[in-house]
Amino acid sequence: MLTMLLFNDLQLSFMMAFLSAALTSLVVGMNIDYLLVVFIGGLTGAYAIRDARTRGILLTAGFIVGVTQAFAYFLIHPYVSKAVFTGFLGPLALNGLLSAGWCSRP
């Protein structure tokens, strides 16, 4: 999202989303599921703030990214227990809001 805000270039944002997803999946343990979820979140974030001019749009985009990442994880792993929800889906949903909050601070 930050790349899209700074450079306003969709291709560069896609490349940065893939690189950040690849690096975070390497840190986590080379899990392709995690790579897909983070990459889909990055693409959603780039599209959601394509022409953002206000902080409200950034926060809405962060909410959309969080919901999209949680939904993508749920599509990959449809049987979710409470432990998986609190350990993985909860932080994914909060990720978008925290990212948007970080980008929109004065």
N, C-alpha and C positions, 0 to 999 in steps of 0.2 A: 504494500500500500504506500509505503514511503517513497519507493522508486517512482511510482505513478504520480505522486504529488510533486516530486522534485523535477522530474524530467518530462512528464506528460508523454511518454513513449510506451505504447502497448507492447511492442516486441521486446524491449528492454525489460519491462516488468515481467513478462512471461519467462524470460531467461533467468532473471533474478529469483523468481518464484521456484523454478526448477532447481537452480543451484542451492538455494536455501533448503529446499525439501531434501535434496540429495545429501547435503551436509548434516542436517538433523537426523536423517535416517542412518547415516554412518555412526553418529554419536549414540543413537539409541540401540544400534546393533544390526544394521542392514536389513531392516524389515520392510519389504515392498509395500505392505499394507499401510504402514505409517507414511511412506513416501507419497503414495497416492492421496492420502487424506490431506497431508500438508500442501501438496501441489494443487489440489482442487481448491483448498482454502485460499491459496495465493492467487490463483486465477480469478476466483470470485471477488477477492479484494481489489484486484486491478480493474475489473469491470465495474465494480460497485462505485468506485470513486473516480471514474474516468473524467468527469467534468465537475468535480466537487469544488464548491466555493465557500461553503459554510461548515462550521463544526458539527452542526446537526446531521448533515449528510455523512460526515465521517463516522459519527457514532452509529447511525443507521447502518452504514456499510460494515462496521465492526460487528453489529448484531447479526447481520446477514452472513458474514464469514463464520461466526461461531456456530450458527445453526447449520450452515452448509457442511462444516467439518464434522459436526456431530451426526448429521444425517448420512454423510458419506461413510463414516465409520460403521454406522448402523446398517447400511446396505452391504458392506463387506462382511460384517459379523452380525447376522440378524438375531442371534440368541444372546441377549445381554442380561447378565445378572446384576444385582445391586452393587457388588464389589467392583465390577467392570465400569458401572456407571459412575461411581464416586471416584474411581482411580483413573479413568481415562476419558469418558465422555464429558464429565463435569469440567475438567481443565480445558478440553477442546472448545467447549461452549464459551468459557471465559476468555479464551485466547483472543478471539476476535474483538471483544469489548476492551480488553487491556491494550491490544495493539492500536485500536482506534483512539483510545484515550491518550496513549503515548504520542500519537501523531498530531492530535488536536490540542495539545497543551500549549499555552502561550509562551 
